[in-house]
Amino acid sequence: MIAHASKFVPAGSVRIASNISGNLQNVAFRTPAGKIVLIVENEGTSQTFNIKYNSKWVSTTLEAGAVGTYIW
């Protein structure tokens, strides 16, 4: 997980949120360039979930054991 995060979260980034929702563990960072990086790990079966930011929603699915990285 740390190796995965290091590819997308550069030095100087700040953690802005983290959460555990059922089998989905997640953490969000703001990078020095102002981007948001959300990393989600699915420790259960395949799950569909929503991401909300600035009143906008996206729905996505992660397979069991997968890690997803979302950048905006």
CHARMM-style PDB file with segment names, atoms N, HN, CA, C and O in Angstrom:
ATOM      1  N   MET     1       0.829  -1.188   0.000  1.00  0.00      PROA
ATOM      2  CA  MET     1       0.000   0.000   0.000  1.00  0.00      PROA
ATOM      3  C   MET     1       0.877   1.256   0.000  1.00  0.00      PROA
ATOM      4  O   MET     1       0.582   2.218  -0.710  1.00  0.00      PROA
ATOM      5  N   ILE     2       1.952   1.249   0.794  1.00  0.00      PROA
ATOM      6  HN  ILE     2       2.191   0.468   1.371  1.00  0.00      PROA
ATOM      7  CA  ILE     2       2.822   2.425   0.860  1.00  0.00      PROA
ATOM      8  C   ILE     2       3.502   2.656  -0.481  1.00  0.00      PROA
ATOM      9  O   ILE     2       3.621   3.798  -0.924  1.00  0.00      PROA
ATOM     10  N   ALA     3       3.951   1.587  -1.133  1.00  0.00      PROA
ATOM     11  HN  ALA     3       3.855   0.659  -0.773  1.00  0.00      PROA
ATOM     12  CA  ALA     3       4.580   1.745  -2.453  1.00  0.00      PROA
ATOM     13  C   ALA     3       3.577   2.313  -3.451  1.00  0.00      PROA
ATOM     14  O   ALA     3       3.929   3.150  -4.282  1.00  0.00      PROA
ATOM     15  N   HSD     4       2.339   1.863  -3.372  1.00  0.00      PROA
ATOM     16  HN  HSD     4       2.052   1.182  -2.697  1.00  0.00      PROA
ATOM     17  CA  HSD     4       1.296   2.378  -4.264  1.00  0.00      PROA
ATOM     18  C   HSD     4       1.075   3.870  -4.017  1.00  0.00      PROA
ATOM     19  O   HSD     4       1.027   4.659  -4.961  1.00  0.00      PROA
ATOM     20  N   ALA     5       0.941   4.252  -2.751  1.00  0.00      PROA
ATOM     21  HN  ALA     5       0.980   3.611  -1.984  1.00  0.00      PROA
ATOM     22  CA  ALA     5       0.689   5.656  -2.415  1.00  0.00      PROA
ATOM     23  C   ALA     5       1.850   6.542  -2.849  1.00  0.00      PROA
ATOM     24  O   ALA     5       1.632   7.668  -3.295  1.00  0.00      PROA
ATOM     25  N   SER     6       3.072   6.051  -2.727  1.00  0.00      PROA
ATOM     26  HN  SER     6       3.248   5.135  -2.365  1.00  0.00      PROA
ATOM     27  CA  SER     6       4.227   6.890  -3.055  1.00  0.00      PROA
ATOM     28  C   SER     6       4.286   7.258  -4.535  1.00  0.00      PROA
ATOM     29  O   SER     6       4.945   8.231  -4.902  1.00  0.00      PROA
ATOM     30  N   LYS     7       3.612   6.498  -5.381  1.00  0.00      PROA
ATOM     31  HN  LYS     7       3.077   5.708  -5.082  1.00  0.00      PROA
ATOM     32  CA  LYS     7       3.564   6.814  -6.809  1.00  0.00      PROA
ATOM     33  C   LYS     7       2.659   8.011  -7.102  1.00  0.00      PROA
ATOM     34  O   LYS     7       2.861   8.710  -8.095  1.00  0.00      PROA
ATOM     35  N   PHE     8       1.669   8.251  -6.248  1.00  0.00      PROA
ATOM     36  HN  PHE     8       1.505   7.683  -5.442  1.00  0.00      PROA
ATOM     37  CA  PHE     8       0.653   9.262  -6.525  1.00  0.00      PROA
ATOM     38  C   PHE     8       0.618  10.410  -5.527  1.00  0.00      PROA
ATOM     39  O   PHE     8       0.012  11.448  -5.797  1.00  0.00      PROA
ATOM     40  N   VAL     9       1.259  10.235  -4.380  1.00  0.00      PROA
ATOM     41  HN  VAL     9       1.751   9.392  -4.161  1.00  0.00      PROA
ATOM     42  CA  VAL     9       1.233  11.248  -3.323  1.00  0.00      PROA
ATOM     43  C   VAL     9       2.662  11.771  -3.130  1.00  0.00      PROA
ATOM     44  O   VAL     9       3.454  11.152  -2.419  1.00  0.00      PROA
ATOM     45  N   PRO    10       2.995  12.902  -3.756  1.00  0.00      PROA
ATOM     46  CA  PRO    10       4.368  13.401  -3.673  1.00  0.00      PROA
ATOM     47  C   PRO    10       4.693  14.003  -2.306  1.00  0.00      PROA
ATOM     48  O   PRO    10       3.800  14.322  -1.520  1.00  0.00      PROA
ATOM     49  N   ALA    11       5.970  14.146  -2.049  1.00  0.00      PROA
ATOM     50  HN  ALA    11       6.695  13.887  -2.688  1.00  0.00      PROA
ATOM     51  CA  ALA    11       6.423  14.800  -0.820  1.00  0.00      PROA
ATOM     52  C   ALA    11       5.776  16.176  -0.706  1.00  0.00      PROA
ATOM     53  O   ALA    11       5.628  16.885  -1.701  1.00  0.00      PROA
ATOM     54  N   GLY    12       5.397  16.541   0.500  1.00  0.00      PROA
ATOM     55  HN  GLY    12       5.518  15.964   1.308  1.00  0.00      PROA
ATOM     56  CA  GLY    12       4.737  17.823   0.733  1.00  0.00      PROA
ATOM     57  C   GLY    12       3.228  17.750   0.697  1.00  0.00      PROA
ATOM     58  O   GLY    12       2.553  18.740   0.980  1.00  0.00      PROA
ATOM     59  N   SER    13       2.681  16.584   0.352  1.00  0.00      PROA
ATOM     60  HN  SER    13       3.228  15.780   0.122  1.00  0.00      PROA
ATOM     61  CA  SER    13       1.222  16.413   0.362  1.00  0.00      PROA
ATOM     62  C   SER    13       0.724  16.365   1.794  1.00  0.00      PROA
ATOM     63  O   SER    13       1.463  16.009   2.711  1.00  0.00      PROA
ATOM     64  N   VAL    14      -0.553  16.731   1.977  1.00  0.00      PROA
ATOM     65  HN  VAL    14      -1.154  17.020   1.232  1.00  0.00      PROA
ATOM     66  CA  VAL    14      -1.159  16.765   3.302  1.00  0.00      PROA
ATOM     67  C   VAL    14      -2.392  15.870   3.304  1.00  0.00      PROA
ATOM     68  O   VAL    14      -3.229  15.951   2.406  1.00  0.00      PROA
ATOM     69  N   ARG    15      -2.499  15.006   4.332  1.00  0.00      PROA
ATOM     70  HN  ARG    15      -1.819  14.940   5.062  1.00  0.00      PROA
ATOM     71  CA  ARG    15      -3.694  14.171   4.465  1.00  0.00      PROA
ATOM     72  C   ARG    15      -4.854  15.072   4.855  1.00  0.00      PROA
ATOM     73  O   ARG    15      -4.756  15.837   5.815  1.00  0.00      PROA
ATOM     74  N   ILE    16      -5.949  14.984   4.117  1.00  0.00      PROA
ATOM     75  HN  ILE    16      -6.029  14.363   3.338  1.00  0.00      PROA
ATOM     76  CA  ILE    16      -7.102  15.844   4.398  1.00  0.00      PROA
ATOM     77  C   ILE    16      -8.306  15.062   4.915  1.00  0.00      PROA
ATOM     78  O   ILE    16      -9.243  15.649   5.456  1.00  0.00      PROA
ATOM     79  N   ALA    17      -8.284  13.734   4.750  1.00  0.00      PROA
ATOM     80  HN  ALA    17      -7.522  13.257   4.310  1.00  0.00      PROA
ATOM     81  CA  ALA    17      -9.390  12.916   5.262  1.00  0.00      PROA
ATOM     82  C   ALA    17      -8.985  11.454   5.244  1.00  0.00      PROA
ATOM     83  O   ALA    17      -8.125  11.037   4.468  1.00  0.00      PROA
ATOM     84  N   SER    18      -9.622  10.688   6.115  1.00  0.00      PROA
ATOM     85  HN  SER    18     -10.320  11.027   6.745  1.00  0.00      PROA
ATOM     86  CA  SER    18      -9.489   9.230   6.066  1.00  0.00      PROA
ATOM     87  C   SER    18     -10.739   8.645   6.703  1.00  0.00      PROA
ATOM     88  O   SER    18     -11.408   9.283   7.516  1.00  0.00      PROA
ATOM     89  N   ASN    19     -11.034   7.409   6.306  1.00  0.00      PROA
ATOM     90  HN  ASN    19     -10.491   6.891   5.646  1.00  0.00      PROA
ATOM     91  CA  ASN    19     -12.284   6.822   6.741  1.00  0.00      PROA
ATOM     92  C   ASN    19     -12.218   5.315   6.547  1.00  0.00      PROA
ATOM     93  O   ASN    19     -11.497   4.829   5.674  1.00  0.00      PROA
ATOM     94  N   ILE    20     -12.956   4.584   7.345  1.00  0.00      PROA
ATOM     95  HN  ILE    20     -13.542   4.978   8.054  1.00  0.00      PROA
ATOM     96  CA  ILE    20     -13.183   3.161   7.118  1.00  0.00      PROA
ATOM     97  C   ILE    20     -14.690   2.992   7.036  1.00  0.00      PROA
ATOM     98  O   ILE    20     -15.415   3.289   7.985  1.00  0.00      PROA
ATOM     99  N   SER    21     -15.150   2.511   5.889  1.00  0.00      PROA
ATOM    100  HN  SER    21     -14.560   2.269   5.118  1.00  0.00      PROA
ATOM    101  CA  SER    21     -16.575   2.307   5.671  1.00  0.00      PROA
ATOM    102  C   SER    21     -16.775   0.850   5.289  1.00  0.00      PROA
ATOM    103  O   SER    21     -16.595   0.479   4.129  1.00  0.00      PROA
ATOM    104  N   GLY    22     -17.146   0.025   6.257  1.00  0.00      PROA
ATOM    105  HN  GLY    22     -17.292   0.326   7.199  1.00  0.00      PROA
ATOM    106  CA  GLY    22     -17.264  -1.406   5.986  1.00  0.00      PROA
ATOM    107  C   GLY    22     -15.903  -1.973   5.637  1.00  0.00      PROA
ATOM    108  O   GLY    22     -14.957  -1.853   6.416  1.00  0.00      PROA
ATOM    109  N   ASN    23     -15.800  -2.590   4.470  1.00  0.00      PROA
ATOM    110  HN  ASN    23     -16.568  -2.688   3.837  1.00  0.00      PROA
ATOM    111  CA  ASN    23     -14.534  -3.161   4.008  1.00  0.00      PROA
ATOM    112  C   ASN    23     -13.691  -2.189   3.202  1.00  0.00      PROA
ATOM    113  O   ASN    23     -12.620  -2.555   2.718  1.00  0.00      PROA
ATOM    114  N   LEU    24     -14.154  -0.963   3.051  1.00  0.00      PROA
ATOM    115  HN  LEU    24     -15.024  -0.665   3.444  1.00  0.00      PROA
ATOM    116  CA  LEU    24     -13.424   0.035   2.271  1.00  0.00      PROA
ATOM    117  C   LEU    24     -12.653   0.976   3.195  1.00  0.00      PROA
ATOM    118  O   LEU    24     -13.244   1.754   3.944  1.00  0.00      PROA
ATOM    119  N   GLN    25     -11.336   0.891   3.128  1.00  0.00      PROA
ATOM    120  HN  GLN    25     -10.856   0.259   2.520  1.00  0.00      PROA
ATOM    121  CA  GLN    25     -10.494   1.834   3.867  1.00  0.00      PROA
ATOM    122  C   GLN    25     -10.024   2.878   2.874  1.00  0.00      PROA
ATOM    123  O   GLN    25      -9.683   2.546   1.739  1.00  0.00      PROA
ATOM    124  N   ASN    26     -10.001   4.143   3.290  1.00  0.00      PROA
ATOM    125  HN  ASN    26     -10.278   4.413   4.212  1.00  0.00      PROA
ATOM    126  CA  ASN    26      -9.609   5.172   2.335  1.00  0.00      PROA
ATOM    127  C   ASN    26      -8.886   6.317   3.030  1.00  0.00      PROA
ATOM    128  O   ASN    26      -9.039   6.550   4.229  1.00  0.00      PROA
ATOM    129  N   VAL    27      -8.099   7.016   2.236  1.00  0.00      PROA
ATOM    130  HN  VAL    27      -7.974   6.827   1.262  1.00  0.00      PROA
ATOM    131  CA  VAL    27      -7.387   8.194   2.705  1.00  0.00      PROA
ATOM    132  C   VAL    27      -7.271   9.161   1.527  1.00  0.00      PROA
ATOM    133  O   VAL    27      -7.055   8.750   0.387  1.00  0.00      PROA
ATOM    134  N   ALA    28      -7.420  10.458   1.828  1.00  0.00      PROA
ATOM    135  HN  ALA    28      -7.596  10.791   2.754  1.00  0.00      PROA
ATOM    136  CA  ALA    28      -7.331  11.483   0.795  1.00  0.00      PROA
ATOM    137  C   ALA    28      -6.229  12.477   1.147  1.00  0.00      PROA
ATOM    138  O   ALA    28      -6.021  12.806   2.315  1.00  0.00      PROA
ATOM    139  N   PHE    29      -5.530  12.948   0.123  1.00  0.00      PROA
ATOM    140  HN  PHE    29      -5.698  12.682  -0.826  1.00  0.00      PROA
ATOM    141  CA  PHE    29      -4.444  13.907   0.285  1.00  0.00      PROA
ATOM    142  C   PHE    29      -4.640  15.085  -0.658  1.00  0.00      PROA
ATOM    143  O   PHE    29      -5.251  14.945  -1.717  1.00  0.00      PROA
ATOM    144  N   ARG    30      -4.121  16.247  -0.272  1.00  0.00      PROA
ATOM    145  HN  ARG    30      -3.624  16.361   0.589  1.00  0.00      PROA
ATOM    146  CA  ARG    30      -4.001  17.390  -1.174  1.00  0.00      PROA
ATOM    147  C   ARG    30      -2.518  17.513  -1.489  1.00  0.00      PROA
ATOM    148  O   ARG    30      -1.692  17.633  -0.584  1.00  0.00      PROA
ATOM    149  N   THR    31      -2.181  17.482  -2.785  1.00  0.00      PROA
ATOM    150  HN  THR    31      -2.851  17.384  -3.520  1.00  0.00      PROA
ATOM    151  CA  THR    31      -0.791  17.555  -3.199  1.00  0.00      PROA
ATOM    152  C   THR    31      -0.323  19.010  -3.249  1.00  0.00      PROA
ATOM    153  O   THR    31      -1.151  19.922  -3.244  1.00  0.00      PROA
ATOM    154  N   PRO    32       0.988  19.239  -3.297  1.00  0.00      PROA
ATOM    155  CA  PRO    32       1.483  20.611  -3.421  1.00  0.00      PROA
ATOM    156  C   PRO    32       0.963  21.322  -4.683  1.00  0.00      PROA
ATOM    157  O   PRO    32       0.876  22.549  -4.713  1.00  0.00      PROA
ATOM    158  N   ALA    33       0.622  20.552  -5.713  1.00  0.00      PROA
ATOM    159  HN  ALA    33       0.693  19.555  -5.688  1.00  0.00      PROA
ATOM    160  CA  ALA    33       0.078  21.131  -6.944  1.00  0.00      PROA
ATOM    161  C   ALA    33      -1.416  21.432  -6.834  1.00  0.00      PROA
ATOM    162  O   ALA    33      -2.011  21.947  -7.780  1.00  0.00      PROA
ATOM    163  N   GLY    34      -2.035  21.114  -5.676  1.00  0.00      PROA
ATOM    164  HN  GLY    34      -1.551  20.695  -4.907  1.00  0.00      PROA
ATOM    165  CA  GLY    34      -3.449  21.404  -5.465  1.00  0.00      PROA
ATOM    166  C   GLY    34      -4.391  20.298  -5.888  1.00  0.00      PROA
ATOM    167  O   GLY    34      -5.607  20.481  -5.824  1.00  0.00      PROA
ATOM    168  N   LYS    35      -3.877  19.155  -6.318  1.00  0.00      PROA
ATOM    169  HN  LYS    35      -2.890  19.007  -6.370  1.00  0.00      PROA
ATOM    170  CA  LYS    35      -4.735  18.040  -6.706  1.00  0.00      PROA
ATOM    171  C   LYS    35      -5.159  17.265  -5.468  1.00  0.00      PROA
ATOM    172  O   LYS    35      -4.482  17.290  -4.440  1.00  0.00      PROA
ATOM    173  N   ILE    36      -6.290  16.575  -5.583  1.00  0.00      PROA
ATOM    174  HN  ILE    36      -6.840  16.555  -6.418  1.00  0.00      PROA
ATOM    175  CA  ILE    36      -6.771  15.679  -4.541  1.00  0.00      PROA
ATOM    176  C   ILE    36      -6.480  14.254  -5.008  1.00  0.00      PROA
ATOM    177  O   ILE    36      -6.786  13.889  -6.144  1.00  0.00      PROA
ATOM    178  N   VAL    37      -5.889  13.456  -4.126  1.00  0.00      PROA
ATOM    179  HN  VAL    37      -5.641  13.752  -3.204  1.00  0.00      PROA
ATOM    180  CA  VAL    37      -5.619  12.046  -4.410  1.00  0.00      PROA
ATOM    181  C   VAL    37      -6.367  11.222  -3.365  1.00  0.00      PROA
ATOM    182  O   VAL    37      -6.131  11.371  -2.166  1.00  0.00      PROA
ATOM    183  N   LEU    38      -7.260  10.362  -3.815  1.00  0.00      PROA
ATOM    184  HN  LEU    38      -7.452  10.240  -4.789  1.00  0.00      PROA
ATOM    185  CA  LEU    38      -8.017   9.471  -2.935  1.00  0.00      PROA
ATOM    186  C   LEU    38      -7.575   8.042  -3.212  1.00  0.00      PROA
ATOM    187  O   LEU    38      -7.617   7.580  -4.353  1.00  0.00      PROA
ATOM    188  N   ILE    39      -7.150   7.342  -2.158  1.00  0.00      PROA
ATOM    189  HN  ILE    39      -7.116   7.717  -1.232  1.00  0.00      PROA
ATOM    190  CA  ILE    39      -6.747   5.946  -2.281  1.00  0.00      PROA
ATOM    191  C   ILE    39      -7.731   5.112  -1.470  1.00  0.00      PROA
ATOM    192  O   ILE    39      -7.964   5.376  -0.291  1.00  0.00      PROA
ATOM    193  N   VAL    40      -8.307   4.097  -2.124  1.00  0.00      PROA
ATOM    194  HN  VAL    40      -8.117   3.882  -3.082  1.00  0.00      PROA
ATOM    195  CA  VAL    40      -9.303   3.241  -1.490  1.00  0.00      PROA
ATOM    196  C   VAL    40      -8.847   1.787  -1.606  1.00  0.00      PROA
ATOM    197  O   VAL    40      -8.472   1.328  -2.684  1.00  0.00      PROA
ATOM    198  N   GLU    41      -8.885   1.073  -0.483  1.00  0.00      PROA
ATOM    199  HN  GLU    41      -9.189   1.446   0.393  1.00  0.00      PROA
ATOM    200  CA  GLU    41      -8.545  -0.347  -0.464  1.00  0.00      PROA
ATOM    201  C   GLU    41      -9.795  -1.134  -0.104  1.00  0.00      PROA
ATOM    202  O   GLU    41     -10.489  -0.810   0.859  1.00  0.00      PROA
ATOM    203  N   ASN    42     -10.074  -2.171  -0.886  1.00  0.00      PROA
ATOM    204  HN  ASN    42      -9.510  -2.434  -1.668  1.00  0.00      PROA
ATOM    205  CA  ASN    42     -11.244  -3.018  -0.638  1.00  0.00      PROA
ATOM    206  C   ASN    42     -10.786  -4.321  -0.004  1.00  0.00      PROA
ATOM    207  O   ASN    42     -10.149  -5.141  -0.665  1.00  0.00      PROA
ATOM    208  N   GLU    43     -11.102  -4.519   1.263  1.00  0.00      PROA
ATOM    209  HN  GLU    43     -11.619  -3.853   1.800  1.00  0.00      PROA
ATOM    210  CA  GLU    43     -10.716  -5.739   1.976  1.00  0.00      PROA
ATOM    211  C   GLU    43     -11.798  -6.808   1.949  1.00  0.00      PROA
ATOM    212  O   GLU    43     -11.652  -7.857   2.577  1.00  0.00      PROA
ATOM    213  N   GLY    44     -12.879  -6.549   1.228  1.00  0.00      PROA
ATOM    214  HN  GLY    44     -12.997  -5.697   0.718  1.00  0.00      PROA
ATOM    215  CA  GLY    44     -13.992  -7.515   1.187  1.00  0.00      PROA
ATOM    216  C   GLY    44     -14.255  -7.995  -0.221  1.00  0.00      PROA
ATOM    217  O   GLY    44     -13.349  -8.080  -1.049  1.00  0.00      PROA
ATOM    218  N   THR    45     -15.515  -8.310  -0.477  1.00  0.00      PROA
ATOM    219  HN  THR    45     -16.252  -8.242   0.196  1.00  0.00      PROA
ATOM    220  CA  THR    45     -15.941  -8.742  -1.809  1.00  0.00      PROA
ATOM    221  C   THR    45     -16.076  -7.516  -2.712  1.00  0.00      PROA
ATOM    222  O   THR    45     -15.979  -6.382  -2.243  1.00  0.00      PROA
ATOM    223  N   SER    46     -16.296  -7.743  -3.989  1.00  0.00      PROA
ATOM    224  HN  SER    46     -16.375  -8.664  -4.370  1.00  0.00      PROA
ATOM    225  CA  SER    46     -16.465  -6.658  -4.947  1.00  0.00      PROA
ATOM    226  C   SER    46     -17.518  -5.665  -4.442  1.00  0.00      PROA
ATOM    227  O   SER    46     -18.607  -6.064  -4.031  1.00  0.00      PROA
ATOM    228  N   GLN    47     -17.184  -4.374  -4.477  1.00  0.00      PROA
ATOM    229  HN  GLN    47     -16.299  -4.050  -4.811  1.00  0.00      PROA
ATOM    230  CA  GLN    47     -18.114  -3.364  -3.965  1.00  0.00      PROA
ATOM    231  C   GLN    47     -18.194  -2.164  -4.890  1.00  0.00      PROA
ATOM    232  O   GLN    47     -17.189  -1.710  -5.437  1.00  0.00      PROA
ATOM    233  N   THR    48     -19.405  -1.664  -5.053  1.00  0.00      PROA
ATOM    234  HN  THR    48     -20.221  -2.033  -4.608  1.00  0.00      PROA
ATOM    235  CA  THR    48     -19.650  -0.415  -5.751  1.00  0.00      PROA
ATOM    236  C   THR    48     -19.883   0.650  -4.690  1.00  0.00      PROA
ATOM    237  O   THR    48     -20.584   0.408  -3.707  1.00  0.00      PROA
ATOM    238  N   PHE    49     -19.301   1.822  -4.883  1.00  0.00      PROA
ATOM    239  HN  PHE    49     -18.731   2.018  -5.681  1.00  0.00      PROA
ATOM    240  CA  PHE    49     -19.439   2.896  -3.910  1.00  0.00      PROA
ATOM    241  C   PHE    49     -19.411   4.231  -4.635  1.00  0.00      PROA
ATOM    242  O   PHE    49     -19.062   4.308  -5.813  1.00  0.00      PROA
ATOM    243  N   ASN    50     -19.783   5.278  -3.917  1.00  0.00      PROA
ATOM    244  HN  ASN    50     -20.067   5.215  -2.960  1.00  0.00      PROA
ATOM    245  CA  ASN    50     -19.830   6.632  -4.472  1.00  0.00      PROA
ATOM    246  C   ASN    50     -18.733   7.493  -3.872  1.00  0.00      PROA
ATOM    247  O   ASN    50     -18.350   7.327  -2.714  1.00  0.00      PROA
ATOM    248  N   ILE    51     -18.238   8.415  -4.682  1.00  0.00      PROA
ATOM    249  HN  ILE    51     -18.549   8.550  -5.623  1.00  0.00      PROA
ATOM    250  CA  ILE    51     -17.294   9.432  -4.227  1.00  0.00      PROA
ATOM    251  C   ILE    51     -17.963  10.776  -4.470  1.00  0.00      PROA
ATOM    252  O   ILE    51     -18.430  11.050  -5.576  1.00  0.00      PROA
ATOM    253  N   LYS    52     -18.012  11.618  -3.437  1.00  0.00      PROA
ATOM    254  HN  LYS    52     -17.633  11.396  -2.539  1.00  0.00      PROA
ATOM    255  CA  LYS    52     -18.614  12.940  -3.566  1.00  0.00      PROA
ATOM    256  C   LYS    52     -17.555  13.997  -3.290  1.00  0.00      PROA
ATOM    257  O   LYS    52     -16.815  13.913  -2.310  1.00  0.00      PROA
ATOM    258  N   TYR    53     -17.491  15.001  -4.176  1.00  0.00      PROA
ATOM    259  HN  TYR    53     -18.092  15.069  -4.972  1.00  0.00      PROA
ATOM    260  CA  TYR    53     -16.586  16.131  -3.980  1.00  0.00      PROA
ATOM    261  C   TYR    53     -17.213  17.358  -4.629  1.00  0.00      PROA
ATOM    262  O   TYR    53     -17.616  17.317  -5.791  1.00  0.00      PROA
ATOM    263  N   ASN    54     -17.293  18.441  -3.880  1.00  0.00      PROA
ATOM    264  HN  ASN    54     -16.966  18.475  -2.935  1.00  0.00      PROA
ATOM    265  CA  ASN    54     -17.891  19.693  -4.382  1.00  0.00      PROA
ATOM    266  C   ASN    54     -19.256  19.464  -5.022  1.00  0.00      PROA
ATOM    267  O   ASN    54     -19.521  19.949  -6.122  1.00  0.00      PROA
ATOM    268  N   SER    55     -20.114  18.732  -4.338  1.00  0.00      PROA
ATOM    269  HN  SER    55     -19.899  18.337  -3.444  1.00  0.00      PROA
ATOM    270  CA  SER    55     -21.485  18.457  -4.781  1.00  0.00      PROA
ATOM    271  C   SER    55     -21.569  17.638  -6.064  1.00  0.00      PROA
ATOM    272  O   SER    55     -22.630  17.577  -6.684  1.00  0.00      PROA
ATOM    273  N   LYS    56     -20.475  17.010  -6.471  1.00  0.00      PROA
ATOM    274  HN  LYS    56     -19.612  17.059  -5.968  1.00  0.00      PROA
ATOM    275  CA  LYS    56     -20.488  16.134  -7.645  1.00  0.00      PROA
ATOM    276  C   LYS    56     -20.231  14.713  -7.174  1.00  0.00      PROA
ATOM    277  O   LYS    56     -19.472  14.483  -6.232  1.00  0.00      PROA
ATOM    278  N   TRP    57     -20.881  13.756  -7.849  1.00  0.00      PROA
ATOM    279  HN  TRP    57     -21.497  13.943  -8.614  1.00  0.00      PROA
ATOM    280  CA  TRP    57     -20.792  12.352  -7.469  1.00  0.00      PROA
ATOM    281  C   TRP    57     -20.241  11.526  -8.611  1.00  0.00      PROA
ATOM    282  O   TRP    57     -20.472  11.826  -9.782  1.00  0.00      PROA
ATOM    283  N   VAL    58     -19.511  10.482  -8.258  1.00  0.00      PROA
ATOM    284  HN  VAL    58     -19.324  10.238  -7.307  1.00  0.00      PROA
ATOM    285  CA  VAL    58     -19.100   9.468  -9.221  1.00  0.00      PROA
ATOM    286  C   VAL    58     -19.290   8.114  -8.545  1.00  0.00      PROA
ATOM    287  O   VAL    58     -19.036   7.971  -7.349  1.00  0.00      PROA
ATOM    288  N   SER    59     -19.730   7.138  -9.303  1.00  0.00      PROA
ATOM    289  HN  SER    59     -19.935   7.255 -10.274  1.00  0.00      PROA
ATOM    290  CA  SER    59     -19.910   5.786  -8.794  1.00  0.00      PROA
ATOM    291  C   SER    59     -18.838   4.905  -9.419  1.00  0.00      PROA
ATOM    292  O   SER    59     -18.575   5.003 -10.617  1.00  0.00      PROA
ATOM    293  N   THR    60     -18.218   4.045  -8.616  1.00  0.00      PROA
ATOM    294  HN  THR    60     -18.432   3.966  -7.643  1.00  0.00      PROA
ATOM    295  CA  THR    60     -17.149   3.183  -9.108  1.00  0.00      PROA
ATOM    296  C   THR    60     -17.200   1.850  -8.368  1.00  0.00      PROA
ATOM    297  O   THR    60     -17.863   1.730  -7.337  1.00  0.00      PROA
ATOM    298  N   THR    61     -16.507   0.864  -8.890  1.00  0.00      PROA
ATOM    299  HN  THR    61     -15.969   0.962  -9.727  1.00  0.00      PROA
ATOM    300  CA  THR    61     -16.483  -0.469  -8.297  1.00  0.00      PROA
ATOM    301  C   THR    61     -15.047  -0.926  -8.119  1.00  0.00      PROA
ATOM    302  O   THR    61     -14.208  -0.728  -8.998  1.00  0.00      PROA
ATOM    303  N   LEU    62     -14.766  -1.544  -6.967  1.00  0.00      PROA
ATOM    304  HN  LEU    62     -15.447  -1.705  -6.253  1.00  0.00      PROA
ATOM    305  CA  LEU    62     -13.467  -2.165  -6.720  1.00  0.00      PROA
ATOM    306  C   LEU    62     -13.681  -3.650  -6.459  1.00  0.00      PROA
ATOM    307  O   LEU    62     -14.559  -4.035  -5.687  1.00  0.00      PROA
ATOM    308  N   GLU    63     -12.882  -4.467  -7.102  1.00  0.00      PROA
ATOM    309  HN  GLU    63     -12.169  -4.154  -7.730  1.00  0.00      PROA
ATOM    310  CA  GLU    63     -12.936  -5.906  -6.879  1.00  0.00      PROA
ATOM    311  C   GLU    63     -12.331  -6.238  -5.516  1.00  0.00      PROA
ATOM    312  O   GLU    63     -11.651  -5.401  -4.921  1.00  0.00      PROA
ATOM    313  N   ALA    64     -12.567  -7.425  -5.028  1.00  0.00      PROA
ATOM    314  HN  ALA    64     -13.119  -8.104  -5.511  1.00  0.00      PROA
ATOM    315  CA  ALA    64     -12.036  -7.879  -3.748  1.00  0.00      PROA
ATOM    316  C   ALA    64     -10.506  -7.775  -3.745  1.00  0.00      PROA
ATOM    317  O   ALA    64      -9.850  -8.224  -4.685  1.00  0.00      PROA
ATOM    318  N   GLY    65      -9.947  -7.186  -2.696  1.00  0.00      PROA
ATOM    319  HN  GLY    65     -10.480  -6.821  -1.933  1.00  0.00      PROA
ATOM    320  CA  GLY    65      -8.503  -7.070  -2.561  1.00  0.00      PROA
ATOM    321  C   GLY    65      -7.854  -5.994  -3.404  1.00  0.00      PROA
ATOM    322  O   GLY    65      -6.631  -5.852  -3.381  1.00  0.00      PROA
ATOM    323  N   ALA    66      -8.639  -5.232  -4.147  1.00  0.00      PROA
ATOM    324  HN  ALA    66      -9.632  -5.347  -4.166  1.00  0.00      PROA
ATOM    325  CA  ALA    66      -8.090  -4.218  -5.040  1.00  0.00      PROA
ATOM    326  C   ALA    66      -7.859  -2.893  -4.316  1.00  0.00      PROA
ATOM    327  O   ALA    66      -8.455  -2.605  -3.278  1.00  0.00      PROA
ATOM    328  N   VAL    67      -6.965  -2.100  -4.914  1.00  0.00      PROA
ATOM    329  HN  VAL    67      -6.481  -2.334  -5.757  1.00  0.00      PROA
ATOM    330  CA  VAL    67      -6.708  -0.738  -4.456  1.00  0.00      PROA
ATOM    331  C   VAL    67      -7.004   0.184  -5.624  1.00  0.00      PROA
ATOM    332  O   VAL    67      -6.524  -0.046  -6.734  1.00  0.00      PROA
ATOM    333  N   GLY    68      -7.791   1.227  -5.386  1.00  0.00      PROA
ATOM    334  HN  GLY    68      -8.181   1.414  -4.484  1.00  0.00      PROA
ATOM    335  CA  GLY    68      -8.100   2.203  -6.421  1.00  0.00      PROA
ATOM    336  C   GLY    68      -7.548   3.570  -6.050  1.00  0.00      PROA
ATOM    337  O   GLY    68      -7.583   3.975  -4.888  1.00  0.00      PROA
ATOM    338  N   THR    69      -7.042   4.270  -7.050  1.00  0.00      PROA
ATOM    339  HN  THR    69      -7.014   3.940  -7.994  1.00  0.00      PROA
ATOM    340  CA  THR    69      -6.523   5.628  -6.848  1.00  0.00      PROA
ATOM    341  C   THR    69      -7.301   6.561  -7.756  1.00  0.00      PROA
ATOM    342  O   THR    69      -7.411   6.322  -8.959  1.00  0.00      PROA
ATOM    343  N   TYR    70      -7.839   7.622  -7.180  1.00  0.00      PROA
ATOM    344  HN  TYR    70      -7.749   7.816  -6.203  1.00  0.00      PROA
ATOM    345  CA  TYR    70      -8.666   8.584  -7.899  1.00  0.00      PROA
ATOM    346  C   TYR    70      -8.031   9.955  -7.708  1.00  0.00      PROA
ATOM    347  O   TYR    70      -7.762  10.371  -6.581  1.00  0.00      PROA
ATOM    348  N   ILE    71      -7.794  10.649  -8.811  1.00  0.00      PROA
ATOM    349  HN  ILE    71      -8.012  10.311  -9.726  1.00  0.00      PROA
ATOM    350  CA  ILE    71      -7.107  11.948  -8.756  1.00  0.00      PROA
ATOM    351  C   ILE    71      -7.948  12.978  -9.483  1.00  0.00      PROA
ATOM    352  O   ILE    71      -8.419  12.741 -10.596  1.00  0.00      PROA
ATOM    353  N   TRP    72      -8.131  14.125  -8.845  1.00  0.00      PROA
ATOM    354  HN  TRP    72      -7.748  14.318  -7.942  1.00  0.00      PROA
ATOM    355  CA  TRP    72      -8.790  15.253  -9.492  1.00  0.00      PROA
ATOM    356  C   TRP    72      -8.236  16.542  -8.974  1.00  0.00      PROA
ATOM    357  OT1 TRP    72      -8.665  17.614  -9.399  1.00  0.00      PROA
TER     358      TRP     72
END
